[in-house]
């Protein structure tokens, strides 16, 4: 499905993690060992920044005290990137009905993520092998 150009994406901004659901199960499905899952559980000060470069290009940055990931996407164009778990994958970003989707086209396990607004939150939902986690972010700027 081809995305539409986005004049102003409502997700643009800096967001701080408020809480997450089902994160341990998601990490377990990814193959994270107990020590990594315990570290993830106590690392709660994640932030995300979404920048819109032009109507088709976005830069997404995720950072915490233990990891930083910055990726530039152009809508509907496949890129190679590393996941937060360190796996090299190919993925495509698309905009569909007020949601920003990233679908992995080549990865060890089927996975995708989607960002959207709900109430005062930006929800970042990750799904691997049909096991979801939702991260609830509040806008800081």
C-alpha positions as CSV (number, residue, x, y, z in Angstrom):
1,X,0.0,0.0,0.0
2,X,1.4,3.4,-1.0
3,X,1.5,6.1,1.6
4,X,0.2,9.6,1.1
5,X,2.5,12.6,1.6
6,X,2.2,14.0,5.1
7,X,2.3,17.8,5.3
8,X,2.5,17.8,9.2
9,X,2.8,14.5,11.1
10,X,1.0,14.8,14.5
11,X,3.6,12.4,16.0
12,X,6.5,14.9,15.5
13,X,8.1,15.9,18.8
14,X,9.9,14.5,21.8
15,X,8.2,11.9,23.9
16,X,9.1,10.3,27.3
17,X,8.1,6.8,28.3
18,X,5.3,6.8,30.9
19,X,4.7,3.0,31.1
20,X,4.8,-0.2,29.0
21,X,2.6,-3.3,28.8
22,X,3.7,-6.9,28.1
23,X,7.3,-5.9,27.6
24,X,8.8,-8.9,29.3
25,X,6.9,-11.4,27.2
26,X,7.9,-9.4,24.0
27,X,11.6,-9.5,25.0
28,X,11.4,-13.2,25.8
29,X,9.9,-13.8,22.3
30,X,12.9,-11.9,20.8
31,X,15.2,-14.3,22.7
32,X,16.4,-11.9,25.3
33,X,17.9,-13.7,28.3
34,X,16.7,-13.1,31.9
35,X,19.6,-10.6,32.6
36,X,18.7,-8.5,29.6
37,X,15.0,-8.6,30.4
38,X,15.7,-7.5,34.0
39,X,17.9,-4.6,32.8
40,X,15.0,-3.6,30.4
41,X,12.5,-3.7,33.2
42,X,14.5,-1.1,35.3
43,X,15.5,1.1,32.4
44,X,12.3,3.1,32.3
45,X,13.6,6.5,31.1
46,X,13.3,5.9,27.4
47,X,12.6,8.8,25.1
48,X,11.7,9.0,21.5
49,X,12.0,11.9,19.1
50,X,10.3,12.0,15.7
51,X,11.4,14.6,13.2
52,X,9.8,15.2,9.9
53,X,12.5,16.2,7.4
54,X,10.0,16.7,4.5
55,X,6.6,15.2,3.4
56,X,8.2,11.8,2.8
57,X,11.2,11.6,5.2
58,X,11.3,11.0,8.9
59,X,14.1,10.6,11.5
60,X,13.2,8.5,14.5
61,X,15.5,8.5,17.5
62,X,15.1,6.3,20.5
63,X,17.4,6.8,23.5
64,X,17.9,5.7,27.1
65,X,21.0,5.5,29.4
66,X,21.9,2.2,27.8
67,X,21.1,2.5,24.1
68,X,20.6,5.1,21.3
69,X,19.1,4.3,17.9
70,X,18.6,6.8,15.2
71,X,17.1,5.9,11.8
72,X,16.0,7.9,8.8
73,X,13.1,6.5,6.8
74,X,11.6,7.6,3.5
75,X,8.0,6.5,3.1
76,X,7.5,3.3,1.1
77,X,11.2,2.8,0.5
78,X,13.0,-0.2,2.0
79,X,16.1,0.4,4.2
80,X,18.5,-1.7,6.1
81,X,18.6,-1.0,9.9
82,X,19.5,-2.5,13.2
83,X,16.7,-3.3,15.6
84,X,17.0,-2.4,19.3
85,X,17.9,-6.0,19.9
86,X,20.8,-5.6,17.5
87,X,19.5,-7.7,14.6
88,X,20.1,-6.4,11.0
89,X,16.8,-6.2,9.2
90,X,15.2,-4.6,6.1
91,X,12.1,-2.6,6.7
92,X,9.6,-0.2,5.1
93,X,7.9,2.8,6.8
94,X,4.4,3.7,5.7
95,X,1.7,6.2,6.8
96,X,-1.8,4.7,7.0
97,X,-4.8,6.3,8.6
98,X,-3.0,8.4,11.2
99,X,-0.6,5.6,12.1
100,X,3.1,5.4,11.2
101,X,3.9,1.7,10.4
102,X,7.3,0.1,10.1
103,X,7.2,-3.4,8.7
104,X,10.3,-5.7,8.7
105,X,10.6,-7.3,5.3
106,X,13.6,-9.4,6.1
107,X,14.2,-10.5,9.7
108,X,14.8,-13.6,11.8
109,X,11.2,-13.4,13.2
110,X,8.1,-11.7,11.7
111,X,8.0,-8.2,13.3
112,X,6.6,-4.8,12.9
113,X,5.9,-1.7,14.9
114,X,3.3,1.1,14.7
115,X,3.1,4.6,16.3
116,X,-0.1,6.5,16.8
117,X,-1.9,9.0,19.1
118,X,-4.4,7.9,21.7
119,X,-5.7,10.4,24.3
120,X,-2.6,12.2,25.6
121,X,-0.3,9.4,24.7
122,X,1.8,8.4,21.7
123,X,1.5,4.6,21.6
124,X,4.5,2.7,20.2
125,X,3.4,-0.8,19.7
126,X,6.0,-3.5,18.8
127,X,5.0,-6.9,17.7
128,X,7.3,-9.9,17.1
129,X,5.9,-13.3,16.2
130,X,2.4,-12.1,17.1
131,X,3.6,-11.1,20.7
132,X,2.9,-7.4,21.2
133,X,4.1,-4.8,23.7
134,X,2.8,-1.3,24.0
135,X,4.9,1.7,25.1
136,X,2.9,4.7,26.3
137,X,4.8,8.0,25.8
138,X,3.8,11.5,26.9
139,X,4.9,14.6,25.0
140,X,7.7,16.6,26.5
141,X,8.1,19.1,23.5
